Amino acid sequence: MKTFFRKLAAEWEKTLLWSGLLLMTVVVVLGLAGLLRDNEGEPVRSVPAPARHIYLNEATAFAFLEPAPLPPEGSSNPFAFSTKFPAKTAEAAENRPWRKPPPKADPPKVDTPIAGTTPKADPPKATPAAPKRAVVVRYRGLYSSGDANDTRQLAFVSTKETPGNASGMQVLGEGQTVAGVTVRRFSADSLVVEGPLGGEVTIAIGNQKKIPLE
């Protein structure tokens, strides 16, 4: 006997599994036996269903969905009447009092001259005078020409005429003329020229002056 219990203790997992299966088998057998015992008693009697109650008159419940019948002739029902409207005509549509007449276009305005008055003519516009001609002279310094034995000093000048912007560069001696301007004398520091209107003008080296030609 001790050997049997020792074997069960050694293999407790298998012992627990078989014990559970045995317990489940007993529960299932007892449940089936209870069901069979209930079925062996008296048969269960069915209770009849209550009588059907009618809450609406089925003959007239949905009568409102059908079109209403016409009243008999000679009926004095004030709600039973019919009206015939006159046919619409184009003349009646045009003479509706609530419709506004279409707007009429105003005649074009014509300006009529007033007797005894004449329009004033605009005075002729004065033609702008043409700009007067002038020349801008710049003195650039001395220019030496010739060889070592015979050296000649000249004036190096540049000119720019207006209008037209005609420009040029010249090497001039005393008494020579360029663009209507005559060289009178010059030195290493300045240049003296005279325009066609008279009067001498002195120009320092590196500077320029505007001389009128007319």
C-alpha positions in Angstrom: 0.0 0.0 0.0 2.8 2.3 0.8 4.4 1.5 -2.5 1.2 2.5 -4.3 1.1 5.9 -2.6 4.7 6.5 -3.2 4.2 5.8 -6.9 1.2 8.2 -6.9 3.3 10.9 -5.2 6.2 10.4 -7.7 3.8 10.7 -10.7 1.5 13.5 -9.3 1.0 15.1 -12.7 -0.6 12.0 -14.1 -2.5 11.4 -10.9 -4.0 14.9 -11.1 -4.9 14.5 -14.7 -6.8 11.3 -14.2 -8.5 12.6 -11.2 -9.8 15.6 -13.1 -11.1 13.4 -16.0 -12.8 11.1 -13.5 -14.5 14.0 -11.8 -15.7 15.5 -15.2 -17.1 12.1 -16.2 -19.1 11.8 -13.0 -20.6 15.3 -13.5 -21.7 14.6 -17.1 -23.3 11.3 -16.1 -25.2 12.9 -13.2 -26.4 15.7 -15.5 -27.7 13.2 -18.2 -29.5 11.2 -15.5 -31.3 14.3 -14.2 -32.5 15.2 -17.7 -33.8 11.7 -18.4 -35.6 11.7 -15.0 -37.5 15.0 -15.9 -38.7 13.6 -19.3 -40.2 10.6 -17.7 -42.9 12.7 -15.7 -46.3 14.1 -16.9 -46.4 15.9 -20.3 -46.3 19.7 -20.2 -49.6 21.2 -21.2 -49.5 24.2 -23.7 -51.3 27.4 -22.7 -53.6 28.8 -25.5 -52.6 32.2 -26.9 -54.9 35.2 -25.9 -57.5 36.3 -28.4 -56.5 38.8 -31.1 -57.5 42.4 -30.2 -58.6 44.7 -33.0 -57.8 48.3 -32.3 -58.7 49.8 -35.7 -61.6 49.3 -38.1 -59.7 47.7 -40.9 -62.5 48.6 -43.4 -62.1 52.4 -42.7 -58.6 52.7 -41.2 -56.9 53.6 -44.5 -59.8 55.3 -46.2 -58.0 58.7 -46.1 -55.5 57.3 -48.7 -58.2 56.9 -51.3 -59.6 59.9 -53.4 -62.7 61.5 -51.9 -65.9 60.7 -53.8 -67.8 63.5 -55.5 -70.8 65.0 -53.6 -74.2 64.2 -55.0 -75.9 66.8 -57.2 -78.0 69.3 -55.3 -75.9 69.0 -52.2 -75.9 72.0 -49.9 -72.4 71.4 -48.6 -70.6 74.8 -48.6 -67.2 73.0 -49.0 -68.2 71.1 -52.1 -67.9 73.5 -55.1 -66.1 73.9 -58.4 -64.9 77.0 -60.2 -64.1 77.6 -63.9 -61.4 80.2 -64.5 -61.4 82.2 -67.8 -58.9 81.3 -70.4 -55.8 83.4 -70.5 -55.4 85.7 -73.4 -52.5 87.8 -74.6 -54.5 91.0 -74.3 -55.4 90.3 -70.7 -51.7 89.6 -69.9 -50.7 92.9 -71.3 -53.3 94.9 -69.4 -52.4 93.7 -65.9 -52.5 96.7 -63.6 -49.7 95.4 -61.4 -47.2 95.2 -64.3 -45.1 98.3 -64.8 -44.8 99.6 -68.4 -41.5 99.1 -70.1 -39.2 102.1 -69.8 -39.1 104.4 -72.8 -35.7 105.5 -74.3 -35.0 109.2 -74.1 -34.5 110.9 -77.4 -30.9 111.9 -78.2 -30.0 115.4 -77.1 -28.9 117.9 -79.8 -27.0 121.0 -78.8 -28.6 124.0 -80.4 -26.4 127.1 -80.8 -27.7 130.2 -79.0 -28.5 133.1 -81.3 -25.9 135.8 -81.3 -23.1 133.7 -79.9 -20.2 132.1 -81.8 -17.8 129.6 -80.4 -14.4 131.1 -79.5 -11.5 129.7 -81.5 -8.4 128.7 -79.5 -5.5 131.0 -80.2 -2.7 129.4 -82.1 0.0 127.9 -80.0 3.4 129.6 -80.2 6.0 127.5 -81.8 8.9 127.0 -79.4 12.1 128.7 -80.5 14.9 126.5 -81.7 17.8 126.3 -79.3 20.7 128.5 -80.1 23.9 126.9 -81.3 26.9 126.8 -79.0 30.2 125.0 -78.6 31.8 123.6 -75.5 35.6 124.0 -75.6 37.9 122.0 -73.2 41.7 122.8 -72.9 43.7 119.6 -72.5 47.2 121.1 -72.4 50.2 121.7 -74.7 51.3 119.6 -77.6 54.8 119.6 -79.0 55.5 119.0 -82.7 58.7 119.0 -84.8 62.1 117.6 -83.9 64.6 118.4 -81.2 66.2 121.3 -83.1 62.8 122.9 -84.1 60.1 122.3 -81.6 56.7 124.0 -81.9 54.2 124.3 -79.1 50.5 123.9 -80.0 47.2 123.8 -78.0 45.4 120.5 -77.6 41.6 121.2 -77.4 38.4 119.2 -77.7 35.0 120.6 -78.9 31.4 119.5 -78.6 28.6 121.4 -80.5 25.0 121.7 -79.3 22.5 120.9 -80.6 23.8 117.9 -82.6 26.5 116.8 -80.2 29.2 116.9 -83.0 32.5 116.5 -81.2 36.2 116.4 -82.1 39.8 117.0 -81.0 42.2 119.4 -82.6 45.8 120.6 -82.2 45.8 124.3 -83.0 48.2 127.2 -83.1 47.6 130.9 -82.4 45.1 132.4 -84.9 43.6 129.0 -86.0 39.8 128.4 -85.8 37.7 125.4 -84.9 33.9 125.2 -84.7 33.7 129.0 -85.0 36.1 129.6 -82.2 39.5 131.2 -82.7 42.6 130.5 -80.6 44.2 133.8 -79.5 47.0 132.6 -77.2 47.8 129.8 -74.8 50.3 128.7 -72.2 50.9 125.6 -70.1 48.2 126.7 -67.6 45.4 128.3 -69.7 43.9 128.9 -73.2 42.4 132.1 -74.5 39.8 131.9 -77.3 37.3 134.2 -79.0 33.8 133.3 -80.3 32.0 134.7 -83.3 30.0 137.1 -81.1 33.2 138.7 -79.8 34.8 138.7 -76.4 37.7 136.6 -75.2 37.2 133.6 -72.9 39.9 132.1 -70.7 39.9 128.4 -70.1 42.2 126.8 -67.5 43.9 123.5 -68.3 41.6 120.5 -67.7 38.4 122.7 -67.7 35.8 123.6 -70.3 33.5 126.5 -71.1 30.4 127.0 -73.3 30.8 129.6 -76.0 27.6 130.8 -77.9 27.8 130.8 -81.7 24.7 132.9 -82.4 
